[in-house]
Amino acid sequence: MLNGIDPIIIFNFKAHQVRLNPNTPIPLVPTDDVTIDLPAVPIYLSEALTGVIIDSEDKHVDIDTTTVALVTGDKTTYTQRPIGSNVTINMTASKNSIGVTLFSALSDLILPKLASKEYSITYLHGAITVFQGLLSAFSITQNTNDDRYNISITLVKPSTAKQGAVDVRPPGNPVTLAG
Amino acid sequence: MDEFTWYKIINRTEFLATGLVSRSIDVVLEGIGAKTVLITVGNYFSITIDDVMLSVGITDASPFIFSGYAVFADLNGDVWYGVPK
């Protein structure tokens, strides 16, 4: 439940509304992005409710580090930029659980919306939270020896914060012989 | 020189000190936008922006002008990229 006892994963969908500029009869490209929120689909990760239990959770932050070592032996310089913050949830469910059906259907529903980003996924479980994340990977594996499914979802937490100083080059004057 | 707007890209002396033969950097040229600059060191020190490769000193002309764009290395060793005004 939302008070933190059961983990919850919420699939949010929205639709872009193409709207022409209302100030002119000339059909111009719309300048504002209007989206319509569609009903969200929450899935409680509870064995009693949806037949899904969490095996493990994994959170990792990936950073791209470029190292430049000078042949002169001067101090090495480092440039870093964020790649992403990912959360991977590994779950187990029985073959007949409603959770497996929901995950399988929703993951197919997301595929055509990837480019337009008309979806987001929120995951809440104690300290591991992802708000309006994006789906990075999804898999369902059936075991041959029993009727269980292993479900794995990886969510990317898009960063909205400014990522440090941007390398802006203003126009300048080269130093020439004429000064 | 006056027909171009000059943007400083990199210092040639410092880049040669790294021993690298190529490097790609992302810069934002004020008034133009974000560009990816490929810096290469071969027989000449070159910068490639928007598929236009400009080499410093490849001819006797300074600045070197090609496809309407220019490159110039000044007395401090700074390599400048010239965009037509």
HADDOCK unambig.tbl for C-alpha pairs under 7 A between the chains (distance, minus, plus):
assign (segid A and resid 68 and name CA) (segid B and resid 18 and name CA) 6.96 0.50 0.50
assign (segid A and resid 69 and name CA) (segid B and resid 18 and name CA) 6.33 0.50 0.50
assign (segid A and resid 70 and name CA) (segid B and resid 17 and name CA) 6.05 0.50 0.50
assign (segid A and resid 70 and name CA) (segid B and resid 18 and name CA) 4.20 0.50 0.50
assign (segid A and resid 70 and name CA) (segid B and resid 19 and name CA) 6.69 0.50 0.50
assign (segid A and resid 71 and name CA) (segid B and resid 17 and name CA) 6.31 0.50 0.50
assign (segid A and resid 71 and name CA) (segid B and resid 18 and name CA) 5.63 0.50 0.50
assign (segid A and resid 71 and name CA) (segid B and resid 19 and name CA) 5.97 0.50 0.50
assign (segid A and resid 72 and name CA) (segid B and resid 17 and name CA) 6.50 0.50 0.50
assign (segid A and resid 167 and name CA) (segid B and resid 27 and name CA) 5.20 0.50 0.50
assign (segid A and resid 167 and name CA) (segid B and resid 28 and name CA) 5.88 0.50 0.50
assign (segid A and resid 168 and name CA) (segid B and resid 27 and name CA) 6.07 0.50 0.50
assign (segid A and resid 168 and name CA) (segid B and resid 28 and name CA) 4.54 0.50 0.50
assign (segid A and resid 168 and name CA) (segid B and resid 29 and name CA) 5.92 0.50 0.50
assign (segid A and resid 168 and name CA) (segid B and resid 30 and name CA) 6.36 0.50 0.50
assign (segid A and resid 169 and name CA) (segid B and resid 7 and name CA) 6.34 0.50 0.50
assign (segid A and resid 169 and name CA) (segid B and resid 8 and name CA) 6.83 0.50 0.50
assign (segid A and resid 169 and name CA) (segid B and resid 27 and name CA) 6.92 0.50 0.50
assign (segid A and resid 169 and name CA) (segid B and resid 28 and name CA) 5.92 0.50 0.50
assign (segid A and resid 169 and name CA) (segid B and resid 29 and name CA) 4.96 0.50 0.50
assign (segid A and resid 169 and name CA) (segid B and resid 30 and name CA) 5.78 0.50 0.50
assign (segid A and resid 170 and name CA) (segid B and resid 7 and name CA) 6.46 0.50 0.50
assign (segid A and resid 170 and name CA) (segid B and resid 29 and name CA) 6.34 0.50 0.50
assign (segid A and resid 170 and name CA) (segid B and resid 30 and name CA) 5.01 0.50 0.50
assign (segid A and resid 171 and name CA) (segid B and resid 5 and name CA) 6.25 0.50 0.50
assign (segid A and resid 171 and name CA) (segid B and resid 6 and name CA) 5.40 0.50 0.50
assign (segid A and resid 171 and name CA) (segid B and resid 7 and name CA) 4.89 0.50 0.50
assign (segid A and resid 171 and name CA) (segid B and resid 30 and name CA) 6.80 0.50 0.50
assign (segid A and resid 172 and name CA) (segid B and resid 6 and name CA) 5.57 0.50 0.50
assign (segid A and resid 172 and name CA) (segid B and resid 7 and name CA) 5.81 0.50 0.50
assign (segid A and resid 172 and name CA) (segid B and resid 8 and name CA) 6.95 0.50 0.50
assign (segid A and resid 173 and name CA) (segid B and resid 6 and name CA) 6.34 0.50 0.50
assign (segid A and resid 174 and name CA) (segid B and resid 74 and name CA) 5.75 0.50 0.50
assign (segid A and resid 174 and name CA) (segid B and resid 80 and name CA) 6.85 0.50 0.50
assign (segid A and resid 175 and name CA) (segid B and resid 74 and name CA) 5.16 0.50 0.50
assign (segid A and resid 175 and name CA) (segid B and resid 75 and name CA) 5.82 0.50 0.50
assign (segid A and resid 176 and name CA) (segid B and resid 74 and name CA) 5.83 0.50 0.50
assign (segid A and resid 176 and name CA) (segid B and resid 75 and name CA) 6.40 0.50 0.50
